[in-house]
Amino acid sequence: MRGPATCKPPDSAHRDLANLLTLSILSSQWRIYSRIQTLPNSSKQVKLSLLRSAMLILLFTSASLCGFTALGADGTPNQKPNQPSNLPPASWKIVNYWSTTCAPCRIEIPELNLLGDELADSNVEILGVNFDEDDRTTTLRLARRLGIDFPTLTLAEVDALGLPPPSALPTTYILSPTNAVMTKLVGVQTKASIYAVLTELAIPH
């Protein structure tokens, strides 16, 4: 999937200059507009031409400053409200692919919910992935319908993990804190079966 377009992160001096430039252009546009209004009615075409020129200047300036609204002061993307990342930093991850069309998935979800509760104070977290790649609103609605209590990743977060889509469901990956695939489990998992794998891989839990 295609990643989002980004702008080059600005430094402090560039950002201050851009703000000053924006105010200057807005002031100039107001003066141009005021002058246009004083022209006689017979100069209608001239008015339209000048207005188009002013609008083009504003558009090009806005495009060149896109980074200042999309990025924070340190050049990192601003998080949208109520959209925290589901990817826990520096932790082991149990990533489970599910689908509403997968009957075995419905069997293992209660087990994964119990496991997630028991691992809440550990360095291991359970994360879900909607195999069908529905939009975010639909995915969260389906997760609630299936009774999934653990976090469900966004498409962008799944891309960041770099996991290959599974060929069968349910499929569960166990990832290291650096997102390396430690093992791939195909088929219905239970709390006991995953505990056994964590122990075999010497993952503290």
matplotlib code that plots the C-alpha trace (Angstrom):
import matplotlib.pyplot as plt

x = [0.0, 1.2, 2.6, 1.4, 3.0, 5.2, 6.9, 10.5, 10.7, 11.5, 14.0, 13.2, 14.7, 12.8, 9.6, 9.9, 10.7, 7.7, 5.4, 6.7, 6.4, 2.8, 1.8, 3.5, 1.7, -1.7, -1.1, -0.1, -3.2, -5.4, -3.8, -4.2, -7.8, -8.5, -6.9, -8.9, -12.1, -11.3, -10.9, -13.8, -16.4, -15.0, -11.9, -13.7, -11.3, -8.4, -10.0, -10.4, -6.9, -5.4, -7.6, -6.4, -2.8, -3.3, -5.0, -2.2, 0.4, -1.5, -1.8, 1.9, 2.8, 0.4, 1.9, 5.4, 4.5, 2.6, 5.2, 4.4, 0.8, 1.5, 4.6, 5.4, 8.2, 10.6, 9.8, 7.7, 4.1, 1.5, -0.8, -4.5, -6.7, -7.9, -5.6, -2.8, -0.5, -1.3, 2.3, 3.9, 7.5, 10.2, 7.9, 7.3, 4.2, 1.6, 0.0, -3.2, -4.9, -8.7, -11.7, -15.5, -15.6, -13.2, -15.1, -12.0, -11.1, -14.2, -13.1, -9.7, -10.7, -11.9, -8.6, -6.6, -8.7, -7.9, -4.2, -4.2, -5.5, -2.9, -0.1, -1.2, 1.7, 4.3, 6.4, 4.2, 1.2, -1.5, -2.5, -5.1, -5.2, -8.3, -7.3, -10.0, -8.4, -11.7, -11.7, -10.9, -14.5, -15.7, -12.7, -13.4, -17.1, -16.4, -13.8, -16.5, -19.0, -16.5, -15.8, -12.1, -10.8, -7.1, -6.0, -6.6, -3.8, -4.4, -3.4, -0.5, 0.7, 0.5, 2.6, 5.2, 5.6, 6.3, 4.4, 3.5, -0.3, -1.1, -2.3, -4.6, -6.7, -6.3, -2.6, -0.6, 2.9, 5.2, 7.5, 10.6, 10.9, 12.6, 9.7, 11.6, 9.4, 10.2, 7.6, 4.4, 1.5, -1.3, -4.6, -6.6, -4.5, -5.3, -3.9, -1.9, -0.5, 0.8, 2.2, 4.1, 5.6, 6.6, 8.4, 10.1, 11.3, 12.5, 10.3, 9.7, 6.1]
y = [0.0, 3.5, 5.5, 9.0, 12.0, 14.1, 17.5, 18.1, 18.9, 22.6, 24.0, 26.9, 29.6, 28.4, 28.2, 31.8, 33.0, 31.2, 32.8, 36.2, 35.5, 34.4, 37.6, 39.7, 38.0, 38.3, 42.0, 42.4, 40.6, 42.8, 45.9, 44.5, 43.6, 47.2, 48.7, 46.4, 47.6, 51.2, 50.4, 51.5, 48.9, 48.9, 47.2, 44.0, 41.7, 43.4, 42.8, 39.2, 38.8, 40.5, 38.4, 35.2, 36.2, 36.9, 33.6, 31.7, 33.4, 32.3, 28.7, 28.3, 29.8, 27.4, 24.4, 25.4, 25.7, 22.3, 21.0, 23.7, 22.5, 18.8, 18.6, 19.6, 21.9, 19.0, 17.9, 14.9, 14.3, 15.5, 12.8, 13.5, 13.7, 10.3, 8.4, 7.1, 4.5, 0.9, -0.1, -0.4, 0.6, -1.9, -4.8, -8.3, -8.5, -11.2, -10.2, -12.0, -11.8, -12.2, -12.0, -12.1, -14.8, -17.0, -19.4, -20.6, -17.0, -16.7, -19.7, -18.3, -14.7, -15.3, -17.1, -14.2, -11.8, -13.8, -13.9, -10.2, -9.6, -11.8, -10.2, -6.7, -6.1, -7.8, -6.7, -8.7, -7.3, -8.8, -6.9, -7.7, -7.2, -7.2, -9.5, -7.9, -4.4, -2.6, 1.1, 2.0, 2.7, -0.6, -2.5, -1.2, -1.9, -5.5, -6.0, -4.9, -7.3, -10.2, -9.3, -8.4, -6.7, -6.2, -3.3, -3.6, -2.1, 0.5, -0.3, 2.1, 0.3, -3.1, -1.7, -0.4, -4.0, -5.3, -8.6, -10.7, -11.3, -14.8, -17.5, -19.1, -17.9, -17.6, -16.8, -15.4, -13.9, -13.4, -10.5, -9.3, -5.7, -4.9, -6.4, -9.5, -12.5, -15.1, -17.6, -18.0, -19.9, -21.1, -22.3, -21.9, -20.9, -21.2, -19.3, -22.5, -23.0, -19.4, -19.6, -22.7, -20.9, -17.9, -20.3, -22.1, -18.8, -17.7, -14.6, -13.2, -13.1]
z = [0.0, -0.8, 2.1, 2.9, 1.2, 3.4, 3.4, 4.3, 8.1, 8.6, 10.9, 13.3, 11.1, 8.1, 10.0, 11.3, 7.8, 6.4, 9.0, 8.1, 4.4, 4.8, 6.7, 4.1, 1.2, 2.9, 3.5, -0.1, -1.4, 0.7, -0.9, -4.3, -3.7, -2.4, -5.5, -7.8, -6.3, -7.3, -11.0, -13.3, -14.3, -17.8, -16.5, -15.5, -17.4, -15.7, -12.3, -13.0, -14.2, -11.1, -8.9, -10.5, -10.1, -6.4, -5.9, -7.7, -5.4, -2.3, -3.6, -4.4, -1.0, 0.8, -1.0, -0.1, 3.6, 3.9, 6.3, 8.9, 9.4, 9.0, 11.2, 14.8, 15.9, 16.0, 12.4, 13.5, 12.4, 14.8, 16.1, 15.4, 18.5, 19.8, 17.4, 19.6, 18.0, 18.8, 18.3, 21.7, 21.7, 22.6, 23.4, 22.2, 20.0, 19.4, 16.1, 15.3, 11.9, 12.0, 9.7, 10.1, 7.5, 9.6, 11.9, 13.7, 14.5, 16.6, 18.6, 19.5, 20.2, 23.8, 24.5, 23.2, 25.3, 28.4, 27.4, 26.8, 30.3, 31.9, 30.0, 30.7, 33.2, 31.0, 28.1, 25.7, 23.9, 21.8, 18.6, 16.0, 12.3, 10.1, 7.2, 5.0, 5.2, 5.7, 6.4, 10.0, 11.1, 9.7, 11.2, 14.7, 14.4, 13.3, 16.1, 18.6, 17.0, 17.4, 21.0, 20.4, 23.5, 22.4, 20.1, 16.4, 14.2, 11.5, 7.9, 8.3, 11.4, 9.7, 6.8, 9.4, 10.7, 7.2, 7.8, 4.7, 4.5, 5.7, 3.2, 5.8, 8.8, 11.7, 11.7, 14.5, 14.4, 17.4, 16.9, 18.8, 20.1, 16.8, 14.9, 13.7, 13.1, 15.8, 14.7, 12.7, 14.1, 11.7, 13.0, 16.2, 19.2, 22.9, 25.9, 26.8, 23.3, 23.1, 26.6, 25.5, 22.5, 24.6, 27.0, 24.1, 22.7, 26.2, 26.0, 29.5, 30.5]

ax = plt.figure().add_subplot(projection="3d")
ax.plot(x, y, z, "-o")
ax.set_aspect("equal")
plt.show()
